[in-house]
Amino acid sequence: MLFVSENPNQVRDSALLAWLRRHLRVSPTTHGHDFLVRLPHPNQPGRKLLYATPLLLALLMVEFTDVIFAVDSVPAIFAITSDPFIVYTSNIFAVLGLRALYFALADVVQRFRYLKYSLAAVLVFIGSKIFLGDFVFGGKVPASLSLAVTVVLIAAGIAYSLWRSRGEAKGEAA
């Protein structure tokens, strides 16, 4: 997040998408709401082959991303608790809620230009807290300190974005 360029990689450059295209027959166009369609064989008239549609590839990419986010959150939840019920339910809610949170966050990051840097700092803080908590605090970092640092970092990113873009808003209004 900290070093991402303004022109991030396109989805079409994804290794997973390339692998799926190599291993599945994919139709060149969508076919309504269908994930799979039967299309005529290119060399044998009268014979039909099963093709995946680009819609199926999009669904597989989104669900793969959900699984990666869920797997990524497993070590984080184990840093907080070892209760199996909490671990399972938190990961289920992560899979269900992260996609909606991503779209909301993507919109907010567009509005506040420097928020992505403060979010990167929050991730660095959380990672440092997991690794250094035992050394610095003799166990878990107090929740009030974690919340305070997170709120300050995010508020700083928003405030800096507003401060840097204050002249741009006046120019657009004129």
Buried (B, 14 or more C-beta within 10 A) or exposed (E): EEEEEEEEEEEEEBEBBEEBBEEBEBBEEBBEEBBBBEBEEEEEEEEEEEBBBBBBBBEBBEEBBBEEBBEEBEEBBEBEEEEEEEBEEBBEEBBEEBBEEEEEBEEBBEEBBBBBBBBBBBEEBBEEBBEEBEEEEEEEBEEEEBEEBBEBBBEBBBEBBBEEBEEEEEEEEE
